[in-house]
């Protein structure tokens, strides 16, 4: 099985590489269009800023390639956000797989800290890739509101899309590669799709 990780100007890629190696998979880190198209599974991770990431992707036409992939694709953190149609972060149009707008967390009381950092629980899980009531690790200042593609919810300041699913596209706002045994199972579930 060939697993490709989309290489672009975003962080956390090597933690995903290491998580896959722990599962016995040696991934291909690439921004080559043909290698992405030929892979059995594609992972689109990210930590960083939406506008700069989209500029990099568009300059290499990777936004179009990602949108047209037919194999299982997993977006992680900023990867989930970039799969949406627009982000408030940098006021930028994104890839548009999910018909959703990425919003910035707005604190409503003194205890609300942004970015949201730490462990949080998934609920209203709608796909077997994810696990009801499991705790996973988040680091983010932006979120996707609940929508028709929400596959699991989390609650921080307000309920939001912790995970999403549409056709062959899966995405999670949290970091499975940093979520211990639960995250390892999610990555394993993805690789078994």
BELQUI-V983289 format. One record per run of one state. SS is the DSSP state (alpha for helix, beta for strand, coil for the rest). FROM is the first residue (numbers start at 1). LEN is the number of residues. If there is no record, write none. Layout:
[[SS	FROM	LEN] [SS	FROM	LEN]]
This chain:
[[coil	1	2] [beta	3	4] [coil	7	6] [alpha	13	10] [coil	23	5] [beta	28	3] [coil	31	2] [alpha	33	6] [coil	39	2] [beta	41	4] [coil	45	5] [alpha	50	10] [coil	60	2] [alpha	62	7] [coil	69	3] [beta	72	5] [coil	77	1] [alpha	78	5] [coil	83	1] [beta	84	4] [coil	88	4] [beta	92	2] [coil	94	4] [beta	98	7] [coil	105	11] [beta	116	6] [coil	122	1] [beta	123	1] [coil	124	11] [beta	135	6] [coil	141	1] [beta	142	3] [coil	145	5] [beta	150	6] [coil	156	3] [beta	159	8] [coil	167	2] [beta	169	4] [coil	173	3] [alpha	176	3] [coil	179	1] [alpha	180	12] [coil	192	2]]
